Amino acid sequence: MTHSLAVTLCLLSALCVVKSEKKLTVTGDEDGSVSISCTYSEGYEKNAKYFCKEEKKLLGTKCVDLIKTEEHNTRVTNERVSLYDDTSARIFTVTIKRLSLDDAGKYFCGVKRSIVRDIYTEVDLQVKEVLGSVKSAEKLSVIADEGGPVSISCIYSQGYETNAKYFCKEEKKVLSTTCVDLIKTDQHNTRYTDGRFSLFDNTSARVFTVTIMGVTLEDAGKYFCGVKRIIISDKYTEVDLHVKQALGSVKSAEKLTVTGKQGGTVSISCIYSKGYETNKKYFCKEENKLFTTKCVDLIKTEEHKARVTEGRFSLYDDTSARVFTVTITGLTLEDAGKYYCGVKRIIVRDEYSEVDLQVKEAAGTEFVFLLDGSGSISHEDFVKAKNFISNVMQKTWRNCSDVSICRFAVVQYGSDIRTELSLNENDPPATAVNKVKNITQIYKSTRTASAIHYVLEHVFVAENGSKKDANKIMTVLTDGRILLDPMNLKDVLSSPKIRNITRFAIGVGSEFNNPKTAAELNDIASDAKHVFKAGHYGALDCFVPVLVQRITGIKGASELPSQENIKLC
């Protein structure tokens, strides 16, 4: 009796198409899924079903089962491969997830028969490479110094984050070649150490790094960093390690280049050789004098497995991993330069690693106060308003690592509009604060809409020091409604230039009990959470911690106070 085998192919991006061929070509996308549905004739509902991949050996070719089952009407799974046998439709469907380029090849979906040969359909699976996907190098060439450490970074494809990773060295025997594991682990995002070898698998970056300490000339040779796979052959990268003979001293790891952001924090990990766990560790910066160059210690300690801090610098020596980490907080542009992390040695020259620290300038936060200087405000209240602005500036700078990251501008408006403090006039801070305190009141009208327009056109602009990527905040401090303003508030607030600016509105006095005046204040602010009201100018300091937190991100005023609490100030 002759049996026919029909095949239904279901790709994620295509409609199901029924084929009735003895051979089928199937195409799937890398990192995607593919389903192959095989129909069979009546009478074979209870037979075992299987899916195998053809492998060529030295003396022949065989088909290695990827999945096989006698279960029916239930999904059976083996790693990335699953099989579902629908006996009512007489179709069994094989699904392969997380396709890789290595999955391409010849397969067979088969129905097991006892006496006669199995019935099967040949499947030619092709996998299309996805642009932008992470690929591992096929071969790496790494050069290390005798006596020093070396780190080898191995990239692997998406979908293998939880697989075991290993590093082995090729050894040639009389009749064969084998790869002997030097380190192997299924731990992730933690350093695993075995003798001179350590392995750290960073699953978010899909990179595992192998570090070899105390490299010897005998370490030179061919290695493989591999990803363990159950059904198909392991994924690996060949590594050709060369070792340079040292001239009388232990060399450090290759030069490190570290990049940090102005105002931020950076950590530098320095690996050292076995035997120096109890030695003193230090971190110094190279300084060029007139006729000499020297390295000035920034932090130095003999303590181990305890964090030591000196100013902005801290050092933690993890002796079990033979890594000491230096952390620098509050980075400034002046911190950029050449550093060395060193291990103190008595007889021979210190072991060290050169570190090139680069600091990127931060756009920071630009905060503009619009100060109402109209005639309805008394001289005493105007002084209190200026003191409030000065307090916000000073307390912000105490929490900000660099004045250039937290910059202020003050614009006063009345019958006239003028910049009292520009974004370029913040350094030195004391001079900027004095300039605010010495502002002379303009008096007369309340041209709030024109003042906001002025900030968009003359303050938040590059020619006056504004940075494109800076976080921009505008705060309007007023005692009442707009008066004698030629510009319309709603027209100004609809400008595209105001779209990415956070707007606070602070209303002072009883006039904001008037619904129309209160509505105008709400229009000025970004939303209701950014509207503050105070009964008098003496209560303004209640808002200082809120504004400081918004500028610096420092906790302590993370929740904006409620209107009820503000009224109590």
Secondary structure, 3 states (H helix, E strand, C coil): CCCCCCEEEEECCCCCEEECCCEEEEEEECCCCEEEEEECCCCCCCCCEEEEEEEECCCCEEEEEEEEECCCCCEEEECCEEEEEECCCCEEEEEECCCCHHHCEEEEEEECCCCCCCEEEEEEEEEECCCCCCCCCCEEEEEEECCCCEEEEEECCCCCCCCCEEEEEEEECCCCEEEEEEEEECCCCCEEEECCEEEEEECCCCEEEEEECCCCHHHCEEEEEEECCCCCCCEEEEEEEEEECCCCCCCCCCCEEEEEECCCCEEEEEECCCCCCCCCEEEEEEEECCCCEEEEEEEEECCCCCCEEECCEEEEEECCCCEEEEEECCCCHHHCEEEEEEECCCCCCCEEEEEEEEEECCCCEEEEEEEECCCCCCHHHHHHHHHHHHHHHHHHHHHCCCCCCEEEEEEEECCCEEEEECCCCCCCHHHHHHHHHCCCCCCCCECHHHHHHHHHHHCCCHHHCCCCCCEEEEEEEECCCCECCCCCHHHHHCCHHHCCEEEEEEEECHHHHCHHHHHHHHHHCCCHHHEEEECCHHHHHHHHHHHHHHHHCCCCCCCCCCHHHHHCC
